[in-house]
Protein backbone atom coordinates (compact mmCIF):
# COMPACT_ATOMS: atom_id res chain seq x y z
CA UNK A 1 0.00 0.00 0.00
CA UNK A 2 2.56 2.55 -1.09
CA UNK A 3 1.32 5.69 -2.69
CA UNK A 4 2.99 8.78 -4.11
CA UNK A 5 3.43 10.27 -0.64
CA UNK A 6 4.32 7.19 1.38
CA UNK A 7 7.06 5.59 -0.70
CA UNK A 8 9.71 8.16 0.35
CA UNK A 9 10.94 8.87 3.85
CA UNK A 10 11.12 12.44 5.14
CA UNK A 11 10.11 15.63 3.49
CA UNK A 12 11.70 15.26 0.04
CA UNK A 13 9.99 16.93 -2.88
CA UNK A 14 8.27 14.54 -5.28
CA UNK A 15 10.68 15.49 -8.09
CA UNK A 16 13.81 15.15 -5.90
CA UNK A 17 14.42 11.64 -7.20
CA UNK A 18 14.45 12.88 -10.79
CA UNK A 19 18.08 12.96 -12.08
CA UNK A 20 17.48 16.02 -14.26
CA UNK A 21 16.44 18.04 -11.22
CA UNK A 22 19.61 17.00 -9.41
CA UNK A 23 21.76 18.06 -12.37
CA UNK A 24 20.04 21.46 -12.50
CA UNK A 25 20.55 22.04 -8.77
CA UNK A 26 24.24 21.08 -8.71
CA UNK A 27 25.59 24.34 -10.24
CA UNK A 28 23.41 26.39 -7.91
CA UNK A 29 24.71 24.51 -4.90
CA UNK A 30 28.28 25.06 -6.12
CA UNK A 31 27.68 28.81 -6.50
CA UNK A 32 26.11 28.98 -3.03
CA UNK A 33 29.06 27.11 -1.53
CA UNK A 34 31.57 29.41 -3.22
CA UNK A 35 29.64 32.46 -2.04
CA UNK A 36 29.78 31.11 1.51
CA UNK A 37 33.54 30.61 1.27
CA UNK A 38 34.08 34.13 -0.10
CA UNK A 39 31.87 35.76 2.52
CA UNK A 40 33.66 33.87 5.30
CA UNK A 41 37.03 35.02 3.96
CA UNK A 42 35.82 38.63 3.78
CA UNK A 43 34.47 38.49 7.34
CA UNK A 44 37.75 37.02 8.64
CA UNK A 45 39.70 39.74 6.83
CA UNK A 46 37.53 42.51 8.27
CA UNK A 47 37.86 41.14 11.79
CA UNK A 48 41.63 40.78 11.51
CA UNK A 49 41.98 44.33 10.16
CA UNK A 50 39.84 45.58 13.02
CA UNK A 51 41.99 43.75 15.55
CA UNK A 52 45.17 45.10 13.96
CA UNK A 53 43.91 48.68 14.13
CA UNK A 54 42.62 48.40 17.68
CA UNK A 55 44.41 50.40 20.31
CA UNK A 56 46.05 48.50 23.15
CA UNK A 57 44.52 48.64 26.60
CA UNK A 58 45.80 51.54 28.67
CA UNK A 59 46.96 50.32 32.10
CA UNK A 60 45.49 53.43 33.72
CA UNK A 61 42.00 52.35 32.63
CA UNK A 62 42.46 48.80 33.86
CA UNK A 63 42.68 49.93 37.49
CA UNK A 64 39.44 51.81 37.01
CA UNK A 65 36.18 49.90 37.58
CA UNK A 66 34.78 51.01 34.22
CA UNK A 67 36.99 48.54 32.35
CA UNK A 68 35.34 45.62 34.13
CA UNK A 69 31.93 46.97 33.15
CA UNK A 70 33.03 47.23 29.52
CA UNK A 71 34.23 43.63 29.57
CA UNK A 72 30.97 42.53 31.15
CA UNK A 73 28.84 44.31 28.54
CA UNK A 74 30.96 43.07 25.68
N, C-alpha and C positions, 0 to 999 in steps of 0.2 A: 504494500500500500504506500508506495512512494509517489509523491506528486511533484510538481514543479517547485514547491517551496520546502519540501521535506527531504529532498535527496542531497542537499548540501548542509554542512554544519556551519553555524555562525551567521554572520550578517553579510555575506558576500552578495554582490549584485548578481542578477541572473546572467548577465553577459560577461562576468569575470572569468568564466572558463573558456571563453572564446579566444583562440590564439591571436586573432587580428586585433582585438582590443588590447591584449598585452603588448603587442608590438607597437601600437600607437602610443601607449602610456610610457614605454621605456625611455624615449627621448625627453619627455617631460619630467620624469623622475630624475634623469641625469642632470638636466638644467637646474632643477630644484636643489639637488645635492651640491652642485657647483656653486650655486648662489649662497647656500648655507656655509660652505667653506670660505668663500670670499668675505661674507659678512662677519664671520668669526675672526678672520685675519684682520679685518679693518677694526673691529672692536678691540682686539688685543693690541693693535698698534696705537690706537687712541689712548687706551689705558696706560700703556708703557710710556707714551709721550707725556701724559699727565703726571705720572709718577716722577719722570725725569725733571720736569719743570717745577715740581713741588718744592716749597722751601723747607729746609730742615726745621725741626722743633727747637724753639729757643728755650734754653734751660731756665730762663727767668719765668717763663710761663708754666713750666712743669710744676714748680713749687706752689703756684697759685691753684686754687680749687677749681677754677673755671676749666682747666684742661681736662680734669676728670669728668666734668659734665659734658664736654665736647666728645670725649671718647664714649661716654654712655649713650649719647644721642646719635652717634654715628656720623 
